[in-house]
Amino acid sequence: MAKNTSQITQPLDEAPFATLQVGRVRRREAAVTDKMLTNTDSKEALLMAWYEAERRAFSRPIIVGAFRRRGFWPFSAELMKSNVRAKLEFVATGETAVDAARHAASEVIQAAQARVNASKVGSARGNATLKRGVVHSPFLLLQQQREADEEAAT
């Protein structure tokens, strides 16, 4: 089994056990209150709380929902593949999620740059021309430097 994929290959790890943990904490608090109000044994109150949390966590709707979200029932190969890709941080193009985020951020910065270029007028001073209110993308700056180096080399 691939590393960090138990939520994909074992649907009971996804919902029922998570629900059990949340329910256990809630029921424990209620059990302590019940113990104080009814003057019952704390061990018995905590066991009853655990039983109630387990009964709710392993109910049919939660188990069926976990199998449905993982693509096991009804069987869906595409859903299973997309779950694996998402868990292993791969997007549809094969690049990692970090690379996809960098690319998306670069596109947003480039779009902002285009809007600023369309609305602002630059001021000239000496040989350099600067635009006011410009967001400088590190990717664009590196690309401009490469182009300038290539021009200087030729």
N, C-alpha and C positions, 0 to 999 in steps of 0.2 A: 504494500500500500504506500502511496506517495506521502511525503511528509506534509503535515498540516491539512489533511483532507478528510479527517474523520467526520466532520460535519456534513461532508458530501456523501461519503460512502456509508455512513451510519446515521440515518435520519433521527433515531431516538436520541442521539447526542445533541441534536439541534434544539428541539422544542421541549420534549417532556422533562429532560433533566434541568433545563434552564427554568422552566415553569416550577419544577419541584423546589429549586433553590429559593426562588422568590416567594413561593407559597409557604415554604418552611419557616422563613423569617417572619412572615405575617402571622402565621398560625401560632408560632412560638410566643409572640407578643400577646396574642389573644389568650393563649393558654395560661400565661403568667397572671393576666388579669382575672381569668376565670378561677384560678387557684386561690387568689387572694379573696375573691368574692364568695366562693363556695367552701373555702377551707378544706380543699382536697389535697391529696398527695401530689407533690410537684412532679415526681417521676411519671405518675399516671397522666397528669395533664400534658406533659411534654410528649409522651407516647401517643396520646390522642391527637395532638397537634400534628405530629409526624404522619400519622395514619391519614388524617384529613388532607394534608398537603399532597401526599402520594396518591390518594384516590382522585384528586382533582387533576394532578399533573399527567397521570397515565390514563386519561379518559379518551374515548374513541375520537372525538373531534380534534384533539391535539395531536394524536398519533397519525390520523389520516391527513391532517394538514401538513405535518412534517414530511410524510411520504410524497404528498402532492407537490410541495415546494422543492423537493429534491429531484422530482421527475421520475420517481419509482412507480407511483400509482396515480393515475394511469401512466404507463411508460412513455417517456418523452426523451429521446436521445438528444435533441437540440437543447432542451432545458438542462439536462445533465452536463452537456459540454459547456454551456454558458456558465453554469455554476462552477465548474472546474477552472475555466479561464479566469473568472472573477476571483476565485480563491487564490489562484497562483499568480494573480496580478498581471494577467496578459489581456490585452485588448484585441479587437478583431484583426488589426494589421500585424500582430505578432510582436509589437514593441511593448515594453513594460508600461505599467500605469504611470510611473514617474516620467518617462519619456513623452507619453501622451499628454500629461499635464503641462510639461514644459512647452510642447508644441502648441497647445491651446493657449497658454499664457503669451507666447510669442505672437500668435495671431491677434490676440486682443491688443497687445501693445502696438503692433503694426497698424491695426485699425484706428487706434487712438492717435497714432502719429499722422496717419492720413487725414483724419478730421482736423487736427491742429494745423497741418500744412495748408489745408483748404481755407481755414478761417484766419490764420495769423499771417502777418507780414513780417519778414525778417529785417534785421537791421545789419548794415555792413560796417565793418571796422577793420581796416587793414586788408589782409588777404582772407580772413576767416569770416564766414557768414553764419550767424547764429539765429535760431528761431526762438522766440519767447514762448514759454508754456509748453515746451516739448518734453515728452517722456522718451528717454533714450533707452532703447532695448540693448542689452549686452550682446545679443545675437546679431542685431543689425550693426552695431559698432564693430564687432569682429569681422563681419562680412565686408563692411566698408574698408577696414584696414587691409584685409586680404586683397580686395580689388585695387586699392592704392599701391600695395606692394607689387602686384602683378603688372600694373601700368608702369611703375618705376623700373621694374626688371626688363620690360620690353623697351 
